[in-house]
Structure formats: structure tokens, C-alpha cells
Amino acid sequence: MRKLKNIELGRLNVEEFKNIAKIPLIVILDNIRSLNNIGSVFRTSDAFLIEKIYLCGITAKPPHKEIHKTALGATESVEWEYIDNLLDLVKKLQSEGIKIASIEQAENSTKLQDFEIIIDQKYAVIFGNEVKGVQQEVVSASDYCVEIPQFGTKHSLNISVSCGVVLWDLFRKINL
């Protein structure tokens, strides 16, 4: 085996990315403190053709050098918007027919591997604060609560890791 050079990967340029069809999935970041986490989510969203990212609450916005360090230009390719109030955004998206899934550990949550995608349905997934998670009022307003199963001693995963796991799983299910 030989590692491929970047030029051999056949990646899109920013203009091509903006014009290509995206998967019907929106990412929402609520009150994310770490600029590196924000940048990582942009980069992962670029990798899986995510339609849009909403940044809410205290979540920092591009351009910012600390976001750029991990996003590596994905803030230029992935569409994003800042909305201060997450609950207002949830209600707006639901009124547009978008199903909301909080990624959180909660009573009666659905394990990620058991979460079934409905064809032709658009979804938005919410990732919450690194310490407090998704706000309870937002979990309560969500259509689904999806949980990443964990089997070790820790209670949570880093937000950027959670995002990678969830987006890969949903991308795979959407593109079956």
C-alpha cells in the first residue's frame, strides 16, 4: 500500500462544494466554548456534505484564527449562520418540516445505531455545551433524542468526536 497524495484524492474546490447537492442534514452548535471544537465540526461537516451549520448562544463565529486552525478552510465551504436563541431556531425549523434531534443522554433516548432515517425527511442535529450538554428546554422541544452508546467509565465524548460519530452514521444511513 502507498499513501495517496492530496492531489490524488479528487476533492472538490470551494466553488464546487457550494454547488454540489448536500445531504438533508443541518448541524446546530449550542453554547460551544472551545474554538477548536467549532473548527473541527466545520471540517467534519465539510467531509460529509452537511447542508448548513447554525451557531447559537456563546458559540464563536468565523472568522477567528482559533476556529481556522482546526477548520482548515471549511468555514469558507460550509454554509453557516449565527442565531442567538436556540429554542426560537428549533421552532422555526420545525415549522419548516425539519425534524430536530438533540444528541444527548436522556430518558427514552434512541441509541444512535437504532435511529432510523426517513427518506426525503430533513433533519437537524443539536450538539450542546461541553459541560452542560443540550439545554433541557431544547431536549424537551426536540422530535428525537439520540444517544451515542458508551461502555467505559467516562460519561461523555468530546463534542467534535460526538459530531464525527453522529454525522458519519447519519451520512451512511442517508446514502444507503
C-alpha positions as MATLAB code, in Angstrom:
seq = 'MRKLKNIELGRLNVEEFKNIAKIPLIVILDNIRSLNNIGSVFRTSDAFLIEKIYLCGITAKPPHKEIHKTALGATESVEWEYIDNLLDLVKKLQSEGIKIASIEQAENSTKLQDFEIIIDQKYAVIFGNEVKGVQQEVVSASDYCVEIPQFGTKHSLNISVSCGVVLWDLFRKINL';
ca = [
       0.000    0.000    0.000;
       1.015    3.564   -0.665;
      -0.398    6.658    0.959;
      -2.184    8.885   -1.516;
      -1.003   12.403   -2.171;
      -3.549   15.187   -1.636;
      -3.746   15.797   -5.371;
      -4.806   12.148   -5.870;
      -7.804   12.420   -3.510;
     -10.079   14.112   -6.029;
     -11.501   16.621   -3.555;
     -13.828   19.436   -4.547;
     -12.753   23.045   -4.546;
     -14.838   25.535   -2.525;
     -16.939   26.634   -5.506;
     -17.670   23.021   -6.499;
     -18.592   22.222   -2.884;
     -21.036   25.118   -2.728;
     -22.737   23.951   -5.924;
     -22.957   20.218   -5.205;
     -26.091   18.670   -3.668;
     -25.830   18.328    0.109;
     -27.375   15.687    2.320;
     -30.596   16.825    4.069;
     -28.857   17.397    7.386;
     -28.229   20.531    9.439;
     -25.828   20.804   12.388;
     -26.613   23.083   15.311;
     -23.961   24.017   17.869;
     -25.298   25.472   21.107;
     -23.072   27.292   23.570;
     -19.848   25.586   22.465;
     -16.925   27.098   24.355;
     -13.970   25.569   22.519;
     -12.973   27.270   19.299;
     -11.086   24.130   18.310;
     -14.288   22.098   18.672;
     -16.142   24.583   16.474;
     -13.454   24.352   13.807;
     -13.479   20.561   13.957;
     -17.251   20.485   13.454;
     -16.880   22.692   10.368;
     -14.255   20.344    8.951;
     -16.357   17.238    9.655;
     -19.430   18.942    8.174;
     -17.457   19.642    5.011;
     -16.365   15.993    4.819;
     -19.957   14.702    4.966;
     -21.646   17.343    2.747;
     -23.712   18.873    5.548;
     -26.215   21.445    4.288;
     -25.659   24.108    6.947;
     -24.342   24.823   10.431;
     -26.146   27.074   12.896;
     -24.055   28.614   15.668;
     -26.082   29.556   18.751;
     -25.614   31.212   22.121;
     -21.988   31.773   23.139;
     -20.653   29.714   20.221;
     -17.991   31.793   18.478;
     -18.331   32.704   14.806;
     -15.812   32.736   11.979;
     -13.584   34.372   11.070;
     -11.415   33.528   14.050;
      -7.841   32.231   13.938;
      -8.511   29.519   16.559;
     -11.515   28.197   14.598;
      -9.475   28.350   11.392;
      -6.673   26.230   12.920;
      -8.926   23.165   13.008;
     -11.444   24.061   10.275;
      -8.659   24.397    7.687;
     -10.846   26.470    5.381;
     -14.148   24.633    5.948;
     -15.688   27.876    7.243;
     -15.473   29.029    3.614;
     -17.115   25.932    2.126;
     -19.862   25.059    4.629;
     -22.790   27.457    4.831;
     -23.338   28.790    8.360;
     -25.433   31.284   10.247;
     -25.447   32.679   13.774;
     -28.754   32.626   15.677;
     -28.734   33.811   19.283;
     -31.738   31.885   20.616;
     -31.674   28.140   20.007;
     -35.260   27.498   21.069;
     -36.512   30.057   18.528;
     -34.417   28.337   15.861;
     -35.803   24.902   16.802;
     -39.385   26.173   16.485;
     -38.617   27.852   13.139;
     -37.013   24.715   11.689;
     -39.859   22.521   12.917;
     -42.363   24.880   11.262;
     -40.463   24.214    8.013;
     -40.936   20.451    8.479;
     -37.398   19.747    9.691;
     -37.117   17.078   12.404;
     -34.927   18.036   15.365;
     -32.684   15.514   17.125;
     -30.823   16.500   20.284;
     -27.664   14.459   20.728;
     -27.912   13.820   24.444;
     -28.171   11.203   27.166;
     -31.785   11.261   28.316;
     -34.706    9.127   29.391;
     -36.180    7.222   26.463;
     -33.443    8.349   24.091;
     -32.858    6.321   20.941;
     -29.453    4.701   20.586;
     -27.676    6.046   17.516;
     -27.487    2.629   15.870;
     -31.278    2.248   16.265;
     -32.169    5.719   14.950;
     -33.987    5.231   11.652;
     -33.822    7.813    8.907;
     -36.994    8.562    6.964;
     -36.214    9.013    3.285;
     -36.902   12.553    1.985;
     -37.024   13.940    5.551;
     -34.644   16.748    6.524;
     -33.060   16.591    9.975;
     -31.183   18.956   12.267;
     -28.906   17.567   14.967;
     -28.066   19.623   18.041;
     -24.783   19.354   19.914;
     -24.695   21.151   23.257;
     -22.212   22.734   25.623;
     -19.129   20.697   26.521;
     -20.086   20.568   30.217;
     -23.875   21.005   30.389;
     -24.901   19.403   27.099;
     -28.087   20.356   25.272;
     -30.383   22.612   27.313;
     -33.313   20.730   28.882;
     -35.898   23.032   27.283;
     -34.389   22.232   23.894;
     -34.316   18.487   24.594;
     -37.988   18.746   25.566;
     -38.817   20.598   22.337;
     -36.915   18.138   20.128;
     -38.586   15.491   17.994;
     -35.923   12.952   18.953;
     -33.200   12.487   21.484;
     -30.374   10.372   20.112;
     -27.665    8.898   22.304;
     -24.240    7.581   21.341;
     -23.758    4.322   23.291;
     -20.692    4.327   25.534;
     -19.292    1.418   27.503;
     -16.350    2.732   29.537;
     -16.053    4.769   32.719;
     -16.497    8.257   31.222;
     -19.907    9.914   30.912;
     -19.393   11.743   27.636;
     -17.372   12.205   24.477;
     -15.737   15.393   23.260;
     -18.164   17.432   21.130;
     -16.059   17.120   17.994;
     -15.796   13.344   18.460;
     -19.558   13.100   19.042;
     -20.159   15.117   15.900;
     -17.896   12.859   13.842;
     -19.605    9.705   15.093;
     -23.135   11.044   14.527;
     -22.506   12.650   11.145;
     -20.791    9.562    9.758;
     -23.631    7.333   10.952;
     -26.355    9.598    9.536;
     -24.459   10.186    6.267;
     -24.182    6.431    5.823;
     -27.890    5.869    6.575;
     -28.998    8.693    4.263;
     -26.851    7.422    1.403;
     -27.819    3.740    1.563;
];
